[in-house]
Amino acid sequence: MTPLQQFYEEIKDCRKCGLSKSRTHVVFGEGNPRAEIMFVGEAPGEKEDIQNRPFVGMAGKLLTDLLAGIGLKREDVYIANVVKCRPPDNRNPQPDEIEACKPYLWKQIELIKPRVVCTLGNFAAQALLDKKVAITKVRGRHFQVRNFLVFPMLHPAAALHQGNLRPALLEDFKNLKQFLGKGIEPAPQPEQMGFF
């Protein structure tokens, strides 16, 4: 059993917040346990909760297509969420739920050791940058956090709900491909940026 699998076994019956009462599964994450690139969304939806896999609904299909568009497969990357249990009716995760789950995400990152963590949407960006940020202000940039870079992007679900965001989401993935192609450049620390 790998350290990542062992960690899942430790937390799969988590009861640290109220989401444990309504969930079907703790949706841990999936993909390459040694991935250089990790994608982090906000929380599982209904299909994810049932199938015990992240990003398997419509947003997941779009994410898979976007990855293919830049030459990556789901098996190449690791995909997880900040919150591991589905919020009822797919509502936004509450601050206490995020705080309860955040140590799990940090442990996943520690075990996987990605070079780049792509945050999908506001909640993931805020969780990893540890600042109240608007995704529209930080997307397309990168920030040094601990020993990896955070690359904030729009959430695929946002483009599904608001079709006018689809070109911006495509641009995010195009920027990611260019960013990865250039190699890793020095990045500012989040607290050094003036927009926080």
N, C-alpha and C positions, 0 to 999 in steps of 0.2 A: 504494500500500500504506500503510495507517495505521500509526502507531507501535506499536499493539498487535499488529497482524499481523506487523510486522517483528520484534517481540520474540519472538513465537511461533516464527518461522522460526529465530531465534537459539538457542532452547532445545529445539526439538522432537527433537533427537537426544541430549539430556542423558545423561551417564554419571557424574554426581557421586555416586551411591550404588548399592548393590546391586540396587535395584528395577529398574534398567535392564535387568538380565539376564532378567527374567521378564515384563516388560510387553509389551503389543502397541503401545500408543500413550502419548505424553506427553499427558494429558488437560488441556489448557490452561485452558479455560473458554469460556463463550459468553454472548451477550446484547448489550445495548446498550453500546457502547464509551464512551458518555458518561452512563451510568446514575448517577442520584443515590443509588440503593440497590444495594448489592452483598451477595450471600449467599455465605458461605464455609463449606464443609464440611471433612471431614478428609481423605478420599482417595477416588479412584475405586474402584468395585466392578467385578465381572466385566463387566456389560453396558456400563458406562461405558468400560472398557478396550477392548472390542470395537468400540463405536460411535464412540469418540473424542469423547464428549460427557459433560459432568457431569450427574449426577442424572437418569438416564434409566430406572432400574429402578423398583422399587416405591416407594422413598423419593422418587424424582424425581416420580413420578405424584402422590404425596401433597403434595409441595412445590408442584407446579403447581396442585393443587386449593386448597391453603391460600392461595396468591397470588391465585387467582381470588376466593376468599372475602373478600379485602380490596380487590378492585377492580384487581389488577395482573395482567399477563401476563408470561410468561418474557421476552418481547422488551423489556419495560420495564426490567428489572433486569439485572445481570450476575451470573453464577453461576460459582464456581470452587471449588477445594479448596486446602487448605494443601499437601498432598503431591500431586504431579501424576501419579504412577504408582501402579498398583494394587499394594498389598501382597499377597503370596501368600495364598490362601484367605481374603481379606478380613480378615486380622488387623489389629490396631491398628498404626498407623505407629510406628516406633521413633524415639527421640530424634535419632539421627544422620540419619535420612531427613527428619525435619521440619526440622532445621537446614540440610540441603543444599537443601531446596526453599523455605524461608522467604524468601530474597532474591527469588525469582521472584514470590511473592505480593505482597511490598512494592512491587516494580516495577509489577505489574498495578494496584495501588491508586494508585500515583503517576501512571500513564498514564490511568486511568479518572476519577480525582478524584471518587469518590462522597462524598456528605455523610454517609451512614450505611453502616456495614458490619455486617450481621447475621451473627454467628458461630453456626453450627449445631453444638452439642455441645461437649464439653470441650476437644478438641484444638485446634479453631479459636479458642475463647475464650482458651485458654492461649497460643497462638502470638501473637495480636495484643495481648493485654494484657501479655504477657511476664511472666506470673506463674502459679504453680501454683494454679489455682482449680477449684472444683467448680461445674459449670453450675447446679446447684440453688441455689447461694448468690448467683449473679450474674444469673440470667435475669430479664428484665423491667426491668433497670436500664440506664443508658447511661453511657459513660465517654469522656472526651476522650482521643484518642490522635493525636498529631501534629495534622493538620488535618482530622480526621474524627471521627465518633462511632462507638463500638463498641456494638452492641445485642445482647447474648448471648441465644440462644434454645436450646431443646431441639432435638436433631437429629430429623428426621422418622423415620429408621430406628429410633430409640429407641421411638417410639410404635408402630411396627409390631411390634417385638419384645416390648414390654410395653404391652399395650392400656390399662392403667390410666394411662399417661402421655398418652394422646390428649387428654383435656380440658385438661391443662396446656399442651400444644403449641398447641391452639386458642386458649387464653388468651394465649400468647405472640404469636400473630399479631393477635389483637384488640388487645393492648397496643401492638403495632407500628403498627397503623392509627391508634389514638388519638394515639400519639407523633408520627407523621408529620403528623397533622391539626393538632396544636398548634403545629407549627413547631419549630425547634431551640432548645432551652434550654441554658444553661450546664451543663456536666457536670463532675463531679470527675475528677481525674487518677487512674488506677488505683492509684498508690502512696499516694494520700491516703486510700484506703479501708481501714478497720480489719480486714477479713476476709482480707487477703493475708498 
